[in-house]
Amino acid sequence: MGFKSIAIAAALVLSSGMSTAALADYPEKRIDLIVGFAAGGGTDVMARTTAPFLEKYLGNDVSVVVKNMPGASGQIGVTAVAEAKPDGYKIGTYNLPGTMARTLDRNADYNADSFTYLANVVNDPNVIVTPKNSDIDTMDKLVEAAKKRPGAVTVAMSSLGGDDHFFLQKLTDVTKADYTVVPFSGSAPARSALMGGHVTMGIINISEVVAFRDELNVLGIASEKRSSMAEDIPTFKEQGFDLVNGALRGFVAPANLPENVRAKLLDAFQKTYDDPDFQQAMRRSGNPTELALGDDFKTLNAEQLELAKRIWETTPWK
Amino acid sequence: MYGNLIDALPSVLSMGNLLAVIVGVVAGICVGALPGLSATMAISVLIPFTFGMDPLVALGMMAGIYNGAMYGGSIPAVLLRIPGTPAAVATSFDGYPMAQQGRGGYALQVAVVSSALGGIVSALVLMLLAPPLAKVTLLFGPTEIFWVAVFGMSAIVFLLGGDVIKGLISAAFGVFVSLVGADTITGAERYTFGHLELLDGINIVVLLVGLYALPPAIGLLEEIRDFDTENTGRLNTTSIWKAIPGMLKYWKTWVRSSIIGVFVGILPGAGGSMAAFLSYNEARRASKNPDDWGKGEPEGVAASETSNNADTAAALIPALTLGIPGTAVAAVMLGGLLIHGLQPGPMLFRDNPEIVFGFMWQFLFAAILLIFLGGALATNSFAQVLRLPRPLLGAIIISLVFIGVYSINGRMFDVYLMLGFGLIGYFMDKLKFPLPPVVLGLILGGFAEQNLRLALRIGGGNWDILASSPTAKVLIGMILLVILSPLFSRLMRARKAKRVAE
């Protein structure tokens, strides 16, 4: 009896000792990085660009393996992350405002509390574009046209409930004018319809416009400061319109991640972001970077959810 | 710009890059020939592996796979009436009857030569005319694309065959399947019953495999003697070089189908199946003996196979210049470019000419290689498959489609869905409902709906917008011509007959 209880105690001590050791040694096996989109998209490229840097800064010869779980505009992948075991071996990509907007317009099996927020690394601000041969090449002309006949300005953008749509809501509020939404499936078809002159203006992101500067007028960019990708584009704030908005992409883990694992991951993301090679790789793939780490990211998420809620309650899109 | 084309040639001809194209073509033919596996899938599986590779090796492989698979799909379409890819449905119309008559080998030779020619034309168009054709793409806004979809639908009229009511029911079923999933405008869920897996709609491969591959595979298991093994087992092939001179009489079909394929390719979203259906129709309309079609007319195989390959490189024109892929495969290939930091747009041609123009050369080489690799591979290897005992062949096909459908998204849900379609297909087959209208209905139904709604939004709810642009007017004229011309000719014939009677 005595021996047995000692043995159990010893085993307990040993196992607990082992488990703390295991946590201290995180990572000690492969880390899966879930991407909710097919290989080759913007989010996937971000994940694949980041993975080798994470491997480098997490140490222990860990491998970070990108796994694509496409479907339901990212919802399947992000749900898998929310429902995973919070041990740091399954993390995933995260898109704003989409991921939060889906908790409003669909039945989602997760909410804002389902995640440990690691790092948001991409901030891709919205821009307003018109065809090169359009008369509307300044914000003032645009507002004038929109006020002259409500709904006469048609706006090409990608789907409803995304950053483009939320930007349009802000634009509607700020300019006190009405616009007609034309939601294409994706930014590229929206941009092409604009270039063909089938719509008046378009709302896309700065990364989607840099290759098309000769074909499009860019009326402004919805960021606090001018973008390093196109220094000549004035911000809306400079032009007297209080408009800041964009698409955000980052990384999350399931909620209740052990504190030491979280600290290790945050440290690795900070070092990754500070690595000039990472910055160069992101620039090459057309991803404008801006870091929001840990709690900052959590605050950012809460703001985005608040914005989505406000728009959903006043002007639901479905 | 043409100088850039020549500059890109040396690196394409390097050993590694050339080998990549060869491997791609062989892999593509195999993937296309195996029911359930598609080029879209093969390329999406490949993309993650290419992340660290030299871009031209990766792109060469993709170009090879794309061209190879478009031809490979015709092999089971001809030999077993199971189209290996959606674009090979029209190939089976005449290819399978030819195989039943013991002319399967010739059908495959016509298919490979036509595929190669279509591919060569398409690659040349991509190389020489990409920028001007991108301007043509821009003419097509939502209104015009809606009319293109209606034009494609009018082809259904001809695919109905004998029983018009049954044909229309089939087409309506296809359109119904296209409705499943999130509404493309508002995101509202339709017929998803709370399943996230259904939100993106039903993948064409799941439907195609369920309807086309499962029932014949079950047939192989249950009614062994129903399959005409006597003739389909024998291919009766002569050397492809001896067969080519006899095919030269199809030149008109080759030219017409190449033009149709390229045109459909530069329009975003339609894809190889629409190209094949349209050009099959046009070829039959132009034929002197339209009544022989569907009973083993080699020209039918030529029409379908030329245009589904002519669609390949052309689909990359809007993809490379505007970022809007012309087909599902081009969409995945775009991902393959993005992963190498190659952003579509006019800057791509300026910043990375050696890669873009190299990629175009690879398309040309892949098309030419088809003649050398395709003919031999099909007749020597895949045709041997037919010598397998029938139940074994059926079992192999069933396991292949399970693997193929599972690997599209890596989930069992799609497999169950495919089994459901298999059941529907089995009964449609027994009740003699035609299958092609289902495929066309699925492809074009959603396409027409989304663009009509976008057009009406742009027009502020005013239907006048649908006939406002010159391009739209031309398209409406073409649709009326296609629908009314058979009526008109029937009327003429009736009047003539009456006069003769009098």
Chai-1 contact restraints between the chains, C-beta under 6 A:
chainA,res_idxA,chainB,res_idxB,connection_type,confidence,min_distance_angstrom,max_distance_angstrom,comment,restraint_id
A,A39,B,I47,contact,1.0,0.0,6.0,A-B,restraint_1
A,A39,B,P48,contact,1.0,0.0,6.0,A-B,restraint_2
A,A39,B,G335,contact,1.0,0.0,6.0,A-B,restraint_3
A,G40,B,I47,contact,1.0,0.0,6.0,A-B,restraint_4
A,G40,B,G335,contact,1.0,0.0,6.0,A-B,restraint_5
A,G40,B,G336,contact,1.0,0.0,6.0,A-B,restraint_6
A,G40,B,L338,contact,1.0,0.0,6.0,A-B,restraint_7
A,G40,B,I339,contact,1.0,0.0,6.0,A-B,restraint_8
A,V45,B,L338,contact,1.0,0.0,6.0,A-B,restraint_9
A,V45,B,I339,contact,1.0,0.0,6.0,A-B,restraint_10
A,R48,B,F51,contact,1.0,0.0,6.0,A-B,restraint_11
A,G71,B,D200,contact,1.0,0.0,6.0,A-B,restraint_12
A,A72,B,L196,contact,1.0,0.0,6.0,A-B,restraint_13
A,A72,B,L199,contact,1.0,0.0,6.0,A-B,restraint_14
A,Q75,B,L196,contact,1.0,0.0,6.0,A-B,restraint_15
A,I76,B,L196,contact,1.0,0.0,6.0,A-B,restraint_16
A,T154,B,I458,contact,1.0,0.0,6.0,A-B,restraint_17
A,L160,B,T186,contact,1.0,0.0,6.0,A-B,restraint_18
A,L160,B,G187,contact,1.0,0.0,6.0,A-B,restraint_19
A,V182,B,L454,contact,1.0,0.0,6.0,A-B,restraint_20
A,V182,B,R457,contact,1.0,0.0,6.0,A-B,restraint_21
A,V182,B,I458,contact,1.0,0.0,6.0,A-B,restraint_22
A,P183,B,I185,contact,1.0,0.0,6.0,A-B,restraint_23
A,S185,B,T184,contact,1.0,0.0,6.0,A-B,restraint_24
A,A188,B,G323,contact,1.0,0.0,6.0,A-B,restraint_25
A,A188,B,I324,contact,1.0,0.0,6.0,A-B,restraint_26
A,P189,B,I324,contact,1.0,0.0,6.0,A-B,restraint_27
A,S192,B,L322,contact,1.0,0.0,6.0,A-B,restraint_28
A,S192,B,I324,contact,1.0,0.0,6.0,A-B,restraint_29
A,A193,B,G141,contact,1.0,0.0,6.0,A-B,restraint_30
A,M195,B,L138,contact,1.0,0.0,6.0,A-B,restraint_31
A,G196,B,L138,contact,1.0,0.0,6.0,A-B,restraint_32
A,G196,B,G141,contact,1.0,0.0,6.0,A-B,restraint_33
A,H198,B,G141,contact,1.0,0.0,6.0,A-B,restraint_34
A,A211,B,Q343,contact,1.0,0.0,6.0,A-B,restraint_35
A,A211,B,G345,contact,1.0,0.0,6.0,A-B,restraint_36
A,A211,B,M347,contact,1.0,0.0,6.0,A-B,restraint_37
A,F212,B,G345,contact,1.0,0.0,6.0,A-B,restraint_38
A,R284,B,G341,contact,1.0,0.0,6.0,A-B,restraint_39
A,S285,B,G341,contact,1.0,0.0,6.0,A-B,restraint_40
A,G286,B,Q343,contact,1.0,0.0,6.0,A-B,restraint_41
A,K318,B,T186,contact,1.0,0.0,6.0,A-B,restraint_42
A,K318,B,G187,contact,1.0,0.0,6.0,A-B,restraint_43
A,K318,B,A188,contact,1.0,0.0,6.0,A-B,restraint_44
